[in-house]
């Protein structure tokens, strides 16, 4: 690697490092709620009440489950199933199923406010 | 000395070979390599072939291979015309733009590894931007720091592999842009 390569690498690593606290600040403090957002609306979820939530996406269904005070994505119709491997929902770590246009946010995160409630 | 016709034929054959390589690597990565939970965070194996095209054939052919690879892998996986391909196109275009910019304006100061690092970082930026636009929320931006950090690692790795291939396959470098 040349010196310019190393400089570019260090510069971009610095950007990633500086963006991390900025993301944390954006993420908010978190709470006992989450919102599930899909093409057809937004659903508020109480993380203290276990249950399954099916959100209709653009290519199929995305299934979320609340258990033990946290929310996870358990099934999705998307090709890569990146969302299913995303783990538990946390402040600063949304669960995103981009192909379906569906995502889950901690209620303290940006965009975690409700536009509409679907049932 | 090669005739212009021979030179054009060699360039076309090399481009076709690298397009096939990029498609195979992209398909193998999509189907066989376990995906990361982070959008845009991939090994980027296909970028090795794109780097080789950019180095040996120039930006225009690299753009062709990059876009054609996305279409072919999309056809093979059934993801063409879905949002997944949209992300792939966004990532490919941003990655190509960054690599060309570094190669053109960085001159001799940057090696293929530097091109790869720039391309990998731009790939993540493109994909997260596409996800942000598609979802209409800033939520994907929360994943940017960790996705970028992982992209830098994969960028270094693919750049080193491309550099190794260029040194071991001198026939690829016979027709520099």
Interface residues (C-beta under 8 A of the other chain):
Chain A: X1 X2 X3 X4 X5 X8 X9 X12 X13 X15 X16 X17 X19 X20 X22 X23 X26 X27 X37 X58 X59 X78 X79 X80 X81 X82 X85 X86 X87 X92 X93 X94 X96 X98 X99 X100 X101 X103 X105 X109 X110 X111
Chain B: X30 X35 X36 X37 X38 X39 X77 X78 X79 X82 X83 X84 X87 X102 X106 X109 X110 X111 X113 X114 X117 X118 X121 X131 X134 X135 X137 X138 X139 X140 X141 X142 X143 X144 X145 X146 X148 X149 X152 X156 X159
